[in-house]
Every structure is written in structure tokens, then in C-alpha cells.
Amino acid sequence: MNLVVLLIFTNLVAGKVVDIETAEPLQAHITIENLNQIIFCDSLGEFSTPEITVGKYNLTISHVGFENKSIEVTVAENDTVYLNITLNQTMIPIEPIDVQSEKPVTISVQTIEQEEFQNIPGAEKDVFRAVQTLPGVNAPSDYLGIMYVRGGELYENNVFLDGIEILSPYHYFGVGSVFNTDLIERFEFYSGTFPARYGDAMSSVLTIESREPTNKTAGDMSLDFMEANWLYLCPVNNKLSFFFSAKRNYLGMLLKSFGVIEDIILPYYLDFQGKVLFNSNIGTFSVSGLRSQEESDIETTFDYDKLKIEIDGKSHSFATSWYKQFMREIRCQAHLFYGNLERHLYGEAPGPYGETETSTEEVAVEKYGISINTFMKISGIDCEIGCGGGHYSFMHSGPKVEDILYGIEIFNFSLDVDTSDYYGFLYATQRFPLIKNFVFECGGRIDRFPTIQGIVFSPRVQLIYIKNPVVYIGYGHQHQLPPLEYELEEIQSSYARCFNFGIEYLIMPTLLTKIEVYNKNYNNLVSEHYTDIQEKYFETDGYGTASGIEVSLRRYRIGSFWGWISYTYSLSKRTSPYDLNYTVTHGHRPHIFNIIFGTNSIKGLELGIKFQLASGTAYSEVIGKQWSNPGFGSGDWIPVYAPEKTYLPLYQRLDLHIEKSFGLFGFNGAFYITILNVFNHQNIQGYFYNYDVTKRKTFYMIPRVPLLGVRLKF
């Protein structure tokens, strides 16, 4: 919660928390004991309370690795109490807590700290596995980190690392994340009406905040059967510091050792990430980079039919950033960035006469530009304005092998596009007290998308009652550039009209319950059409709806226990590039129930449990077949799908993570074991049909897989 985005009220307590030895700002947590409320500092160590009444208050300030401090303050009428607080380091760890519930500025957002997601089984190596446990998020496969959010499609989510958009946050269709989780301090996940600063997404925005180098040299190393990670953070002097990390996986080797060599993705990837920070009198400068390289083979054989896909690719992201705090009222930041993505996919599939058909898909994406954001306080009103622009290019040739893999497109339908254009955006937001205990936020965003003529406007409004229980309502338009690979002739930006209503009740400082309902209406979606001679083409005239309710109970990570329980019920229908019908979204699950539990009640031992019970995913059932070229000899057998989707059998899975810490030769470390799918439940991924659609084969999700590893810190 940044101080610059908090509201200025008549009676409040504000201040800054720093390390007493180094004067470095601390993202500490402040508990107002009298009110049973918790707030936390921003990256500058600054904090500010909501409006409070006149009187005396007891504050408790805590931060991991530091001693608690208690302060009594007296607030008078029309008075702002400003505190300069210092904390002493301690060898006794004090667990941090996430207090998103006390942020009266943003709604439909969830914040997860590193200490939480690294103990979620399966998420210790992939931040997206942690996101998949949150309300409203549906994972289409155990093997993939990609997600459907509140009835949206896979491509309707946007990911930012330290304010920079990442073009390719996944490896091959989402098998793994490109981010080293040891480098992630926390992440925020927006699934409703986003702040106006975020665009080009209709379903969700994930913002990842990386760790900052400290005044001490530090490092992390971890090794298990799945992958190896290495991280090094180093201060050069009091102004210059850097970090560097590398990650390589061994998932294919692990699965082969268990005899699982068919019907799955056997990947290899190598990722590098680094950042250099320099503090000066004119601001903080940083240079960051992310490089990812990947290869993979997918092979399956059924009824003498063989499907094979080979993948290789690489992506890069580079950015130069500047940040400056002007007094306490103004903060500016700017990013100059460049990103690209190249992928090559080769596929083999059986033909109608026993021959092998081959096809190649090529994808190349490049984006560069600049963005500037300014945060200000003017007469008690928080203002945020920003702008940016740059150049975007996109090239695609061949069929979408990803669609072939999911069984939703024929093999030999080629999509060939090569386009480039400039883009730009401008946004503004203001937040102010409307009446006592009510906060109103209004904003808007103007986008000029590449390849689309004209501009689009996205209004965003929120009304929040800031006392406990917090009640909020939000409405906004969220525009996005549609997938360009579908050779669209007249392109319009796709957009969703979003409505959210929710209640958050802080039962106690560590326990939050939340209920949220939402409704979304999609417009200008990509949909397929056919000419009079049955030639396929695409237009942005599709539509859809999504609605649901999310209920959760969360205990923040403080003391011995933490975790959350959530249930999501949703309805989602839309047209798509693969279906003329207005029907259930591909991969949709109407019911999702999650339990995440962690404890460190046994000294030196961490335990994490993840359980999910959900409806099977929606899919198009094959009800027949037809010849692609009636009346002629040459052609293919094409499946005939039911007009309405059906659901796979019930999904259930239990994962377990156990971690035991140790000290050795001055190093701190931990041994850990993660068991995925403890009961080895056979969850169905989908079905594959032979060339003449007379037989089908069942694909299953991940079997029971134990992972043993060790982690060292220095």
C-alpha cells in the first residue's frame, strides 16, 4: 500500500519506518490495537492510516527480522501525527502478514508474500501455481501454469514485473514460469476492475515485485529433481547494488525416470534474470534484464496414429527505470523497455491414407516503448496520471499448434499474419473522501492499440466504505488488443464491461473473510465465420458473459498457522475463434473449492498442504464425423462436435510440502519434499481421436510425483 495512493483525512497518523543501523526503509506492518486494524508501509517505509477519531491509540510496529515496537499516540481534532520510527534487528524471525484487507483504494486484488507461496506445494518453483489457488482462477491442466480467470480466455491476462510488461511469462503453452521465485518479494493479482494504470487485459493483471539488493551480500541456491535455481545479491557500495539469478529445469528427466514418457510435455528451459540499482541525488536508476530459452518434445501414439510436436524458442525483456520521490507529495517513475519473443513449432500428425502430414508454426513478437507515471497529493486528493507509447510488431505463420494440442482446431488450417504499428496510452485517476468513511475513485484510460484505427476509452470507478467491514462496488471497461494471428481484416479492440460488489470483514487482525460477486459482458471477441463456399474467416464481432460469486476465509501469515479456504461458483458463455455457437467457455469449471494450509508450529519444520476439488473442465464432445471434401476422393475425416459443451469427470488433488531447516558451516538451509497428487487420483485431461474418428484415447493429468530438494542461503 503506497503512501501516495492513500487518502488524506482530517485526523490520521502517518510516518516512516527505517532500520536503526542502516536507515534503510522497511515495509513494516502497523497494528492499531484499539481499532483491531492493520496497515503496512510502502517500499519507501512510509504509511498512513485511514480517518480515525480523536483519542489515544496504541500502535505495534513489526517487520520480519526486527524487534517489535509499541508506541502510544494521541490524535487531536484536525491533527495529523507524523512519526519517524526506527526498528532494531533481531535474530528471532517475526512472520510478516499481508493486510490487503485494509487497503481502501483497490478492490478485487489479492496480495501473496514470498513466505506464503514458497510453501504452497507445487508453487515453490512457479508463481503461477500460487495464482491458480486464488478465488476465480481456473487451471486447465496440472501440467500448465496458464489460467482462465472469471470466464476469460488464456490470452486475456497481463503480467508485469517491477512495472514492466512481460511478453512471454510462460514456457511452452504455460508449462512453467520464466521467473525465479527466490527473486519474488510478493505479487498482487487483480481479477476485477483494475486500476486505470493497467490496460490491454480483459480478465486479470498480475504484478510481480522483485526483491531489492540489501546492504549485505546474500544468496540462495536450490536443487531438486525438477530444477536448479541460483541467486546472488550483492551491494557494491552504498549507492550501487545488483542481483543475478539463473534457473534450469529437469522435468523431462524426472518424468522419464518414472516411466512417464508419452502423452506429456517433456520440457527443457534455461532462464537468466538480473538487475542493477544505482541511488543518486536525482533519483534511483535501475537496469534489468530477463532472458529465457526453451525446448520441448510432445509425442503420443494411438491406434497406429502418431502425433508429434517439437518446440524451441527464446524471449528477452530489458528495461531501464528511474524513480524519484519529490518531498512527500509527489512521486515519479519512468520505464524505457524492450521485449521480444521467437518460437518455432514443428508438428506431425496422421493423414487420412496412412501418410504423415507435417506443419510448421513460426511466431515472432517485438515490443518497445516508454511509460511515465506520476503520483500526487493535491488538497487532500490523491491523483495519479501516466502515459506511454511505443512500437509493436507481430508475425505468425502456419497453423496454431497450440490449438491442435488442445484438440480444438484442424491440423492444416494456416494463419499467416505479419503486421506492425505504433501504440500509445494516457490515463488519470483521482481518489478523495466523498462523505465520512466513504472513498470515491474515478479514472479513465485512453488507448491507441496497434493495427486499430482510432482510440478507445476505458472508464473505471469505485466506491468504498472503508470501515470494518469494508464494502465496495466497482465498474469499468477493460479493452484489449485481440489475437492478431487470426488474420482479422477489420479489427476492433475487444473489451469487457465489469461490475464488482464485495464485502470484506476483518474478524481479527489475522483473519479476513470476503465475499465478492461479479458480472462481465464481453464485446468484439474474435469469432469464426464461413463464406458461401465454406472458406473460414474471422471477425471481431463475438460476444460473451461471465458471472459468479467468490467466498473466502484467509488467515494471514503470523504466528504458527496461515492459509485460506475459498469457493467459487461461476457461469461463463461466449463465442470463440473455434466455435460458431454461443456456449460455455472452453476449459470452464463451474465449481472450484480450494484449501491452502501452512504451519511452522514445530520448530524448524514447515508444512504446506494444498487440496482442490472442482468440476471437470468444459469440452466439446465428439458426436460424429464428416468428410472434409464431400463428393471428392481427397480430404480428411473431421470430428463433428456437440453444439453444447459438456464437462469432464470431477477433479480432485491433494499436494503436500514438508521443509526442515538446518544450519551447516555458517549456511542456513532446508531439506524439502513435495508430493504432487498424493493419492494418485486419475484426473482426466481430455481425449485424443484417431485419424478416422472411430476410437479415442484418454489423456490424464499429472500422476503422483515426489520431489526431493535442498535449499541453501548465505
C-alpha positions, 0 to 999 in steps of 0.5 A: 500500500503506497503512501501516495495512493492513500487518502488524506483525512482530517485526523490520521497518523502517518510516518516512516519506518527505517532500520536503526543501523542502516536507515534503510526503509522497511515495509513494516506492518502497523497494528492499531490495537484499539481499532483491531486494524492493520496497515503496512508501509510502502517500499519507501517505509512510509504509511498512513492510516485511514480517518480515525477519531480523536483519542489515544491509540496504541500502535505495534510496529513489526517487520520480519527480522526486527524487534517489535515496537509499541508506541502510544499516540494521541490524535487531536481534532484536525491533527495529523501525527507524523512519526519517524520510527526506527526498528532494531534487528533481531535474530528471532524471525517475526512472520510478516502478514499481508493486510490487503484487507485494509487497503481502501483504494483497490478492490478485487486484488489479492496480495501473496508474500514470498513466505506464503507461496514458497510453501504452497506445494507445487508453487515453490518453483512457479508463481503461477501455481500460487495464482491458480489457488486464488478465488476465480482462477481456473487451471486447465491442466496440472501440467500448465501454469496458464489460467482462465480467470472469471470466464476469460480466455488464456490470452486475456491476462497481463503480467508485469514485473517491477512495472514492466510488461512481460511478453512471454511469462510462460514456457511452452503453452504455460508449462512453467514460469520464466521467473525465479521465485527466490527473486519474488518479494510478493505479487498482487493479482487483480481479477476485477476492475483494475486500476486505470494504470493497467490496460490491454487485459480483459480478465486479470493483471498480475504484478510481480515485485522483485526483491531489492539488493540489501546492504549485505551480500546474500544468496540462495541456491536450490536443487531438486529433481525438477530444477536448479535455481541460483541467486546472488545479491550483492551491494557494491557500495552504498549507492550501487547494488545488483542481483543475478539469478539463473534457473534450469529445469529437469522435468523431462528427466524426472518424468522419464525416470518414472516411466512417464514418457508419452502423452506429456510435455517433456520440457527443457528451459534455461532462464537468466534474470538480473538487475542493477540499482544505482541511488543518486541525488536525482533519483534511483536508476535501475537496469534489468534484464530477463532472458529465457530459452526453451525446448520441448518434445510432445509425442503420443501414439494411438491406434497406429496414429502418431502425433508429434510436436517439437518446440524451441524458442527464446524471449528477452525483456530489458528495461531501464527505470528511474524513480524519484520521490519529490518531498512527500507529495509527489512521486515519479517513475519512468520505464524505457523497455524492450521485449521480444519473443521467437518460437518455432513449432514443428508438428506431425500428425496422421493423414487420412491414407496412412501418410504423415502430414507435417506443419510448421508454426513460426511466431515472432513478437517485438515490443518497445516503448516508454511509460511515465507515471506520476503520483500526487497529493493535491488538497487532500486528493490523491491523483495519479496520471501516466502515459506511454507509447511505443512500437509493436510488431507481430508475425505468425505463420502456419497453423496454431499448434497450440490449438491442435494440442488442445484438440480444438482446431484442424491440423492444416488450417494456416494463419499467416499474419505479419503486421506492425504499428505504433501504440500509445496510452494516457490515463488519470485517476483521482481518489478523495473522501466523498462523505465520512468513511466513504472513498470515491475513485474515478479514472479513465484510460485512453488507448491507441492499440496497434493495427486499430484505427482510432482510440478507445476509452476505458472508464473505471470507478469505485466506491468504498466504505472503508470501515470494518467491514469494508464494502465496495462496488466497482465498474469499468471497461477493460479493452484489449488488443485481440489475437492478431494471428487470426488474420482479422481484416477489420479489427476492433479492440475487444473489451469487457464491461465489469461490475464488482460488489464485495464485502470484506470483514476483518474478524481479527487482525489475522483473519479476513473473510470476503465475499465478492460477486461479479458480472462481465459482458464481453464485446468484439471477441474474435469469432469464426465465420464461413463464406458461401463456399465454406472458406473460414474467416474471422471477425471481431464481432463475438460476444460473451458473459461471465458471472459468479460469486467468490467466498473466502476465509484467509488467515494471514501469515503470523504466528504458527498457522496461515492459509485460506479456504475459498469457493467459487461458483461461476457461469461463463458463455461466449463465442470463440475463434473455434466455435460458431455457437454461443456456449460455455467457455472452453476449459470452464469449471463451474465449481472450484473449492480450494484449501491452502494450509501452512504451519511452522508450529514445530520448530524448524519444520514447515508444512504446506498442504494444498487440496482442490476439488472442482468440476471437470473442465468444459469440452466439446464432445465428439458426436460424429464425423464428416468428410472434409471434401464431400463428393471428392476422393481427397480430404480428411475425416473431421470430428463433428462436435456437440453444439453444447459443451459438456464437462469432464469427470470431477477433479480432485488433488491433494499436494503436500510440502514438508521443509526442515531447516538446518544450519551447516558451516555458517549456511542456513538451509532446508531439506524439502519434499513435495508430493504432487497428487498424493493419492494418485487420483486419475484426473482426466485431461481430455481425449485424443481421436484417431485419424478416422474418428472411430476410437479415442484415447484418454489423456490424464493429468499429472500422476503422483510425483515426489520431489526431493530438494535442498535449499541453501542461503548465505 
